[in-house]
Amino acid sequence: MKMPLENLQAIIRCPVCNKKYRPAKMLVLDEDEKRTTLHLSCTDCGASSMVFVSLGQFGVVSLGILTDLEQSEARRVFFGQAVSSDQVIEAHQFLKQYEGGVEALI
């Protein structure tokens, strides 16, 4: 959804303190004609969010998720390699047989 960040700023607010985001703390991670994915950092309370904005048949829709990722981490995760189905199966098999505590895995 190609639109200037200033236009998005008017519709997106921090979910923690309800303040408007400043464009300097808005990182566009992905964008096309009908959707934009952003990482936002609130300069007032310090909360960070991943926000997905899309243009549908009834107008603009947004979904925000609180995150503890910094902008550089969000960029690395967003553009990183996807988890393969083999990796998911391997993790499932490991956890199915694992008998230790969660603390040992971290």
C-alpha positions, -999 to +999 in steps of 0.1 A: +000+000+000+022+028-013+015+058+008+037+083+027+045+074+063+028+107+074-005+094+061-001+061+080+009+081+111-026+095+113-043+061+116-017+041+137-013+047+174+007+030+201-014+002+217+002+009+251-001+047+255-023+056+225+001+083+213+007+088+176+039+074+162+065+097+148+077+089+112+113+087+124+104+056+144+085+039+116+105+013+097+088-001+065+097-038+062+076-046+032+053-027+009+032-033-022+001-018-038-023-032-012-004-038+020+024-024+042+043-041+070+060-018+096+080-020+128+070+009+150+087+022+182+069+046+205+091+075+216+067+082+245+065+048+263+092+028+245+068+000+233+075-016+199+049-031+175+047-049+142+019-034+122+002-048+091-018-023+071-039-034+041-063-019+017-094-040+014-128-036-003-141-018+027-112+005+033-079+004+053-075-023+079-046-025+104-034-052+128-007-045+154+012-069+176+034-059+205+070-071+202+102-069+221+122-067+188+143-036+181+141-023+145+174-039+135+162-073+149+129-070+132+146-063+099+169-094+103+140-117+113+116-104+086+142-108+058+157-140+073+154-175+059+121-191+065+118-222+087+115-253+065+090-281+069+120-305+076+131-282+105+096-282+120+095-320+118+129-323+134+119-300+162+087-319+168+106-352+170+131-338+194+105-323+217+084-355+216+113-375+230+128-348+253+124-354+290+142-324+305+129-291+317+123-260+296+152-242+313+177-265+298+165-256+263+169-219+266 
